[in-house]
C-alpha cells in the first residue's frame, strides 16, 4: 500500500447522485475505490463521469453487480476495509423528502435517530413510486442493523435530509430539483418544502467517510445541516437571485401542507463532525452546476420531461404513444430535445436565459416547435 493510500473501500450503486460524489471525495481523500453498477451487456452506459475523476485511473475499479444476485457483489467487496452500501433495489425519480415521514405516529417538531418511518403508513401511500421508494429505504436499513447485531458486524447507517449541491452524475437529481422548485416553477413540489431540512452533498459524503474512520461509530446517524421554511426560502432566493422569475408572495402564502419535523444531527455533531457548507453554498453550487451542465428538461431528467408532456397534452395535444397530433404531428422526446436545443441552449457550458428555467416557458418552446411541423 502506498503511503498516501488509505486502503480499499467499496461503494455500491456508484452511478447515483450521492454515491458518485462519495467516490469523488474518497479518491480525493486517498482511498482506493471499488464501485458497483448495474450490468450493462451492451456497454451502452457512459461512465466517463466516474472514470475521469481525479485519481480514478489509478485507484477506481468498476464492477457489475445486481441486487437480485447477492453473490455478484463478492468480488467488489472482498478485501475491502469498509463498504458504503448506496445501491437501492428500485430507481424512481422521487426526491428524498417527497413524503411526510410519520415518525412512529408521534406529533413532534424535531426527530433524532430513534424515529423511524411508519411502515403501516408507508404501505397506505397511494402513489406506487413513493410507496416503493420509502419501503426500499426503511426495510433494508432495519434489516441491515439487525443483521449486524446478530453477526457481530459494525453496521452504521446515515440518514440524510434533502441532499443538494453539485452533481457529477448525468441526470439532474430529484432532490436538487425539489430544492430549486421555486426557480423551476415546479408548483407540485412546493408543499414538500414548506419546512425542509437540507444538507450539501459534499457534507453527506464527508459524513460517510468520517463515520468509517470514527472508532466509536454505532447505529444510526442523522445528517442535516440547515432547516428552512418555504417563506424563508422564497425571500432568500428572491434577494440572492433576482434574475430568476419567482412566484408572487400571495401565491406562496396560500400553499398548504404538512410541515416535516426538523432532522436533528446532534449525535453526529457530538461525535466531532462539522458541516462545511451553509445554505448559500447549497444553492450557489446547485445553480452553478446546472448552468455548467446546461440542464435539458427532458433528456437529463424524465420527471420534468413528463411534466411538460402532461401539460402539453392538457393544452390539446394528444398522447405521444397512441395518436397523431394535427395530421401526423407526434409529441415525442425528440421534439422536446429539438425544441429545447434550438431555443434555450447558449453554447457548450452556457446557461439558458433565467426565464427558461420555468416550466411554462419550456412548454411554450415545445408548442412553437410543434407548430413548425
C-alpha positions in Angstrom: 0.0 0.0 0.0 1.3 3.5 -0.9 1.8 5.9 1.9 -1.0 8.1 0.7 -3.3 5.2 0.1 -5.8 4.8 3.0 -6.9 1.4 1.9 -9.6 0.0 -0.3 -13.4 0.6 0.1 -16.4 -0.4 -1.9 -19.3 1.9 -2.9 -22.3 0.2 -4.3 -24.6 1.9 -6.7 -21.8 4.1 -8.0 -23.8 5.9 -10.7 -26.2 7.6 -8.2 -26.1 11.2 -7.0 -24.7 10.6 -3.5 -22.6 7.6 -4.4 -20.8 9.2 -7.3 -20.0 12.2 -5.2 -18.8 9.9 -2.4 -16.5 8.2 -4.9 -15.1 11.6 -5.8 -14.5 12.5 -2.2 -12.9 9.1 -1.3 -10.5 9.4 -4.2 -9.6 12.9 -3.1 -9.0 11.6 0.5 -6.6 9.0 -0.8 -8.7 5.8 -0.8 -8.7 3.2 -3.5 -12.3 2.6 -4.5 -14.3 -0.3 -6.0 -17.8 0.6 -7.1 -20.6 -1.5 -8.4 -23.0 -0.6 -11.2 -25.9 -2.5 -12.8 -25.0 -4.9 -15.6 -24.6 -3.3 -19.0 -24.1 -6.1 -21.5 -24.1 -3.8 -24.5 -21.6 -1.4 -22.9 -24.0 1.5 -23.7 -23.8 3.3 -20.4 -21.4 6.2 -20.3 -19.4 6.0 -17.1 -16.9 8.7 -18.0 -18.2 10.9 -15.2 -16.6 8.4 -12.9 -13.6 7.2 -14.9 -12.3 10.8 -15.5 -12.4 11.8 -11.8 -9.0 12.8 -10.4 -7.3 9.7 -9.2 -9.7 7.3 -10.9 -7.3 5.9 -13.4 -5.1 4.6 -10.6 -7.5 3.9 -7.8 -11.0 3.2 -9.1 -12.3 -0.2 -10.2 -15.8 -0.7 -11.6 -17.7 -4.0 -11.1 -21.1 -5.1 -12.4 -23.4 -6.3 -9.7 -27.2 -6.9 -9.3 -29.1 -6.7 -6.0 -31.1 -9.7 -7.1 -27.9 -11.7 -7.2 -26.1 -11.1 -3.9 -23.1 -13.2 -4.8 -22.4 -10.7 -7.7 -21.1 -8.3 -5.1 -18.5 -10.7 -3.7 -15.6 -9.7 -6.0 -16.1 -6.0 -5.3 -16.3 -6.4 -1.5 -13.6 -9.0 -1.0 -10.7 -7.5 1.0 -12.2 -4.0 1.5 -11.8 -2.2 4.8 -15.3 -0.8 4.5 -18.4 -0.9 2.3 -20.7 2.0 1.6 -24.0 0.5 0.5 -25.8 3.1 -1.5 -27.4 0.9 -4.2 -31.2 0.7 -4.0 -33.4 -2.0 -5.5 -35.5 0.5 -7.3 -34.7 3.6 -9.2 -37.7 6.0 -9.2 -37.1 9.7 -9.8 -38.6 10.6 -6.4 -37.0 13.2 -4.2 -35.7 12.3 -0.7 -38.4 14.4 1.0 -41.4 13.8 -1.2 -43.1 12.0 1.6 -44.2 13.1 5.0 -42.2 10.9 7.5 -44.7 9.7 10.1 -42.3 9.1 13.0 -43.9 6.2 14.9 -47.2 8.1 14.9 -45.8 10.9 17.2 -46.5 14.6 16.7 -43.0 16.1 17.0 -41.0 19.1 15.8 -37.6 17.5 15.9 -36.6 14.0 15.1 -33.5 12.1 16.3 -32.2 8.7 15.4 -34.9 6.9 17.5 -37.6 7.8 14.9 -38.5 5.5 12.0 -40.8 5.8 9.1 -44.1 4.0 10.0 -44.3 1.0 7.6 -48.1 0.8 8.1 -48.3 4.4 6.9 -45.9 3.7 4.0 -48.0 0.8 2.8 -51.0 3.0 2.7 -49.5 5.6 0.3 -51.4 5.7 -3.0 -48.5 6.7 -5.2 -46.7 3.4 -6.0 -43.4 5.0 -6.7 -43.3 6.9 -3.4 -44.5 3.8 -1.5 -41.9 1.6 -3.0 -39.2 4.2 -2.6 -39.9 4.6 1.1 -40.0 0.9 1.8 -36.9 0.3 -0.2 -35.1 2.6 2.2 -36.6 1.8 5.6 -36.9 -2.0 5.5 -33.3 -2.7 4.2 -31.9 -0.3 6.9 -33.7 -2.1 9.7 -32.6 -5.5 8.4 -29.0 -4.4 8.0 -28.8 -3.1 11.5 -30.4 -6.2 12.9 -28.2 -8.5 10.8 -25.1 -6.6 12.1 -26.2 -7.0 15.7 -26.8 -10.8 15.2 -23.5 -11.4 13.5 -21.2 -9.0 15.3 -20.7 -6.7 12.3 -20.1 -2.9 12.6 -23.1 -1.6 10.7 -23.6 2.2 10.7 -26.4 4.0 8.7 -26.5 7.6 7.7 -30.0 9.3 7.3 -29.7 12.4 5.2 -32.3 15.2 4.8 -32.8 16.7 1.4 -29.4 16.4 -0.4 -28.5 19.4 -2.5 -25.5 20.9 -4.2 -23.4 20.0 -7.3 -23.7 16.7 -9.1 -21.4 14.7 -11.3 -24.0 12.1 -12.4 -25.7 12.6 -15.8 -29.2 13.2 -14.5 -30.5 16.1 -12.6 -31.0 14.6 -9.1 -34.6 14.7 -7.8 -33.5 16.3 -4.5 -31.7 19.1 -6.3 -34.8 19.6 -8.5 -37.0 19.8 -5.4 -34.7 22.4 -3.8 -34.9 24.5 -6.9 -38.7 24.1 -7.3 -39.4 27.9 -6.8 -36.9 28.7 -9.6 -38.0 25.9 -11.9 -41.7 26.6 -11.4 -42.5 23.1 -10.1 -45.6 24.1 -8.2 -46.5 20.5 -7.3 -43.2 20.4 -5.3 -43.9 23.4 -3.2 -45.8 21.6 -0.4 -42.8 19.4 0.1 -40.6 22.3 1.0 -42.9 24.0 3.5 -40.3 23.3 6.1 -37.3 21.4 4.7 -34.1 20.2 6.2 -31.1 20.2 3.8 -27.5 19.1 3.6 -24.8 19.7 1.0 -23.8 16.6 -1.0 -20.2 17.0 -0.1 -21.1 17.2 3.6 -23.0 13.9 3.3 -20.1 12.3 1.6 -17.7 13.6 4.3 -20.0 12.3 7.0 -19.9 8.8 5.5 -16.1 8.9 5.5 -16.0 10.4 9.0 -18.1 7.6 10.4 -15.9 5.0 8.6 -12.9 6.4 10.4 -14.6 7.2 13.7 -13.7 4.3 16.0 -16.9 4.6 18.2 -19.4 4.9 15.4 -22.5 2.9 16.2 -26.0 2.6 14.8 -27.9 5.4 13.0 -26.8 9.0 12.4 -28.9 11.8 11.0 -27.1 14.2 8.7 -28.8 17.5 8.1 -27.1 21.0 8.3 -29.9 23.5 7.8 -33.7 23.8 8.0 -35.6 26.5 6.1 -39.3 27.3 5.7 -40.8 27.9 2.3 -41.3 31.5 3.1 -37.7 32.0 4.2 -36.5 30.1 1.1 -38.7 32.4 -1.1 -37.3 35.5 0.5 -33.7 34.2 0.3 -33.9 33.2 -3.4 -35.7 36.4 -4.5 -33.0 38.5 -2.8 -30.0 36.4 -3.9 -31.0 35.5 -7.4 -33.1 38.4 -8.7 -32.5 37.3 -12.3 -34.9 34.4 -11.9 -38.7 34.8 -12.1 -40.4 33.8 -8.8 -43.9 33.2 -7.7 -45.9 36.0 -6.2 -45.8 36.5 -2.4 -49.5 35.9 -2.3 -49.2 32.5 -4.0 -46.5 31.4 -1.6 -48.8 32.3 1.4 -51.6 30.1 0.0 -49.5 26.9 -0.2 -50.8 24.3 2.3 -49.4 21.0 3.5 -47.8 19.2 6.5 -44.5 20.5 7.8 -41.8 17.9 8.2 -40.1 17.9 11.6 -36.5 19.2 11.8 -34.0 16.4 11.5 -31.5 16.6 14.4 -27.8 15.9 13.7 -26.8 16.2 17.4 -25.4 12.6 17.6 -23.2 13.2 14.5 -22.0 16.6 15.8 -21.3 15.2 19.3 -19.1 12.7 17.6 -16.9 15.5 16.3 -18.2 16.0 12.7 -18.5 19.6 11.4 -20.6 20.8 8.5 -18.6 22.8 5.9 -21.5 24.2 3.9 -24.3 26.6 4.7 -27.4 27.4 2.7 -25.6 29.9 0.5 -23.3 27.3 -0.8 -26.1 24.7 -1.2 -28.0 26.9 -3.6 -24.9 28.5 -5.3 -23.4 25.1 -6.1 -26.7 23.7 -7.3 -27.4 26.5 -9.7 -23.8 26.7 -10.9 -23.7 23.0 -11.6 -27.0 23.3 -13.6 -25.5 26.1 -15.6 -22.4 24.2 -16.4 -24.3 21.1 -17.4 -26.9 23.1 -19.4 -29.7 21.1 -17.9 -32.0 19.7 -20.6 -35.6 19.4 -19.1 -36.3 16.1 -20.9 -33.2 14.2 -21.8 -31.5 14.9 -18.4 -34.4 14.3 -16.1 -37.6 12.4 -17.0 -39.6 14.0 -14.2 -39.5 17.5 -15.7 -40.0 16.0 -19.2 -43.1 14.1 -18.1 -44.5 17.3 -16.6 -44.0 19.1 -19.9 -45.6 16.2 -21.7 -48.6 16.1 -19.5 -49.1 19.8 -19.7 -48.9 19.9 -23.5 -51.4 17.1 -23.5 -53.7 19.2 -21.3 -53.3 22.0 -23.8 -54.9 20.0 -26.5 -52.1 17.8 -27.9 -52.6 14.0 -27.9 -50.5 11.4 -26.2 -47.3 10.6 -28.0 -47.6 6.8 -27.8 -51.2 6.5 -29.2 -52.4 9.1 -31.6 -51.2 11.7 -34.1 -51.3 15.4 -33.4 -52.9 17.5 -36.0 -52.5 15.3 -39.0 -49.4 13.3 -38.0 -47.6 15.5 -35.6 -46.4 13.5 -32.6 -45.2 14.8 -29.3 -42.0 12.8 -29.0 -38.9 13.1 -26.8 -37.0 14.3 -29.9 -39.5 17.1 -30.3 -38.7 18.2 -26.7 -35.0 17.9 -27.2 -35.0 19.7 -30.5 -37.2 22.5 -29.2 -35.1 22.9 -26.1 -31.8 22.9 -28.0 -32.9 25.2 -30.7 -34.1 28.0 -28.4 -32.6 27.5 -25.0 -29.0 26.4 -25.3 -26.4 29.1 -25.4 -23.4 27.0 -26.4 -21.3 24.5 -24.6 -21.1 25.1 -20.9 -23.5 28.0 -21.2 -26.9 28.6 -19.5 -30.2 29.4 -21.0 -32.0 32.6 -20.0 -33.3 32.7 -16.4 -36.9 32.6 -17.6 -36.2 29.4 -19.5 -36.0 27.5 -16.2 -39.7 28.0 -15.8 -41.9 25.0 -16.9 -44.4 27.3 -18.6 -41.7 28.8 -20.8 -40.4 25.3 -21.7 -44.0 24.4 -22.7 -44.2 27.4 -25.0 -41.0 26.4 -26.7 -42.4 22.9 -27.3 -45.6 24.4 -28.8 -43.6 26.6 -31.1 -41.6 23.6 -32.3 -44.7 21.6 -33.0 -46.3 24.5 -34.9 -43.4 24.4 -37.4 -44.0 20.8 -38.3 
